């Protein structure tokens, strides 16, 4: 099985599950996870490309969210947030302690 066919099969498995964003008020917002949507959204943001209205709305949701759950345990929303929000201030950083 070649790599392209394998990737297509994996994308079919992921497409049905949405990305869930947790908002500051505790509500959750569903965002599509079709194919490589988040990768293309990230690339457009980094490349400075003009976003369509739906992409701009999704970037605003990502900027506002406090947590996310991506299909397959992905972390791309967190990476996008780093570029949208910037670094966390040291006084807001909570380090996990192992007692």
ZIWOUR-V323627 format. One record per helix or strand of 3 or more residues. SS is the DSSP state (@ for helix, = for strand). FROM is the first residue (numbers start at 1). TO is the last residue. If there is no record, write none. Layout:
SS&FROM&TO / SS&FROM&TO
//
This chain:
@&3&15 / =&19&22 / =&28&31 / @&37&47 / @&53&64 / =&67&69 / @&71&73 / @&76&85 / @&90&92
//
